[in-house]
Amino acid sequence: MISKDARTILEYFQSLLNDLHTSPVPPENISSDNAFIALDQTIKTIRNSAIELRNGNLSHDIRGRGYVLGSLKNLQASLRNLTWITKTIASGDFSQRVHFLGDFSEAFNSMTEKLESSIHELEEARSHFEMVFQTIPDATVITKVADGTLIAYNRAFMEATKFTDVDLTVGLFNIRDLYIDASQRESFIKALEVNGFVENLEICFYGKNNERHIGLVSSKKITIEGMPHALSVIRDITELKAIEAKLQQSEERHRLLADNAADVIWTMDLTGRFTYISPSVEKLRGYTVEEVMAQSQEEVLCPGSLIQMQEGLARAINSVQNGLPFQVYRGELEQPCKDGTTVWTEATVSGIYSEDGRFIGMLGVTRDISERKLMEEEIRRLSITDKLTQSFNRLKLDETLEQQFDWSVSYGLPFATIILDIDHFKLVNDTYGHQVGDRVLIELVEVLHDNVRNGDVVGRWGGEEFLIIMPNTTLADATVMAEWLRQAVASHAFTTAGQVTISLGVAAFATDNAPETIVSRADTALYKAKEKGRNRVEVC
C-alpha cells in the first residue's frame, strides 16, 4: 500500500503535469527538501516550455538539463529551422529540404515538390493559353469593360468580321465602334456589372465593310492587372435569323392551328428551353403559357420523368452534333399541376429542319392520358387481386417472394413467411353452404389485415390457404406474429359460422437457394400443426 505522504506527493505532481488551469500547492512537509525542489522545478520548466511551444512561441528560453528538456530544446530548434525553410519556399526558393523531423520530413518535402511542380505547370498553362485561345471555333475577344478597348482577339473573330491584324491593332481598336445599336452595348455592360457574366445576349454589329451581323454574345468578367475586362465569345447567327424570317410567315399559320388544338403543342431548342407552347397547356396543368415558359425543367416534369427527358435531350444533342437524323421520341411523362396534383401525359417529340436540311429545334405534342393510366392501374390491380377476398393473389405473392428473396441474398436482409389455412373448412361448407364458406374467407382476410404490420403482404395462396410475407422479420418475430394471428382468429365471431380456428406454419430465409424452398418449409410446418391437433403454430 502507498503511504499517505507518498500519495499526496503523487497527486501534487499529477496535478502539476495534467492540469494547466490550476497552480497546485506542494506538500508542506517536503516543500523545503532540495531533491523535491529540483524535481519540482524541472517539471515546471517542462510544463511551461510545452505551453510556449503549443502557443507557437519558438523564442522561449528553455533552461535546464536532462533528457526531456534536451528533447524539447531539439524540437524547438527543429521548428525554428522549419520556419526558416518555409519562408525560403514562400520566396520562391524550392531547393531547401527538411531532414530532421522524421516521418514529417518526407511529407513536407513531398508537398514542396508538388508545389514546385504546380508552379511549373502554371507557367506551362500560360504558354498554352494563347494556343487554346486561337483555336476556339467562335469569334472570341478580350476587351476593357470601361471603354471597350480591344486587348486580344482570335482568328475566328478576324474571319467573321473580315478585319486584318493591321485593322485590329491591340490597344487602339475599340469594340464599341462595331455596335449598330449603342443601347445594346449599354445593356451588355449593365448585365456584366450586375451578374459578372452575360449569357446568349443577342446583338447586331458591323464587319469591316459595314456588313451587318447578328451574334449571340456570352461573356465573363475577368480581372487583368487589377482592371475589369470582358472575355466574350460571339456566335454568329446571321444565317439562322434569315431562316427564321422565312419561316415566320409559315409559323404564324401553323400557330393558329396549334393555339386551338386540344393537345399541347410546343417547340424547344437543344438547351431544353421552350420557344413556343400552345394555350391548351393551361387546361392540362393549370399554368398559363407565360408561367410555363418561365419554368425550369424541374418545374415542368416530376423527378422520374425529368430523368427520361434529360436522357432524350442528350441523345438528341448527340445526333444533331454528329449529323445524324433526329430520333423521334415517344414516352409517358408525369407533370406537376398548379393545384398540387400531377397529370400523366404522352409526349411525341420530333426534329424541325429548315428547307436546306439544317436542324433548328424540336416539335412536341403532349396528350393527357390520365384516364388511360387509371384504366391501366385498375387492370394491374385486378391482375394481382383475388376476386373473392380482395387480398393479393398467387401472382402477386410469387412476385413479392422473388423480390424479397433477391433482397435477402443481395443485402443480407431477413424475411419470413407464414402459411395458414382454416381448420375443418370442408365442414363449414358442408354445414352452412359455400356462400357462408366464402363469407368466412372474406372475414378471415379482414382479421389478418387488421393484425399484421403495414409492410406485411397478405394473399390467398389457394383454396382456404393464405400466405403472409413479412419483410425484415426474423423467425422468432414471425412466430410471435403467427401466435397473435391464431388468437385473433379464434376470438373472432364469424357471421353464421361462429368460431373458426386456423393452423399456421412459419419459416424464415436461411440458406435457401430459391424462394420456393422457404414456402415449402413453411408448408411442412403447417402440416405438422395439423397433425398435432390443429389450432396451433409450428415452426420449421
PETAHU-V652996 format. One line per field, one symbol per residue. psi: psi as a letter, one per 30 degrees, with the letter a starting at -180 (. if undefined). A space follows every 10 residues. Layout:
psi = ???
This chain:
psi = kkleeeeeee eeeeeeefjf glikklkefg fgkeeeeeee eeeeeeeeee eeeefgjffk jjkllleeee eeeeeeeeee eeeeeeeeef fgjgfklkgg hbfeeeeeee eeeeeeeeee eeeeeeffee eeefgkflkk lklkeefgkk ellleeeeee fglleeehjk fekkffffke jffeeeeeee eeeefflkjh kklklkaegg kklkljkklk klkjhgkklk jkkjjjgeee eeeeeefeee eeeeeeeefg lelkkllklf fgkkfkklff feeeffklee eeffkleffe kleefeeeee eeeeeeeeee fgglkkkkkk lkkkkklfgf alkklkkkkl kkkleggkkf akkkkkkkge eeeeeeeeee eefgkkeefg lkaeeeeeee eeeeeeeeee ggklllkkkl lkkheeeeee eflfeeeeee eeeeeeeeef fllefkkklj fkbgkkkkkj lhkleeeeee eeeeeeeeee fkjkkefbkk llkkkkllkc gkgkfeeeee eeeeeeeeee fgglhlklk.
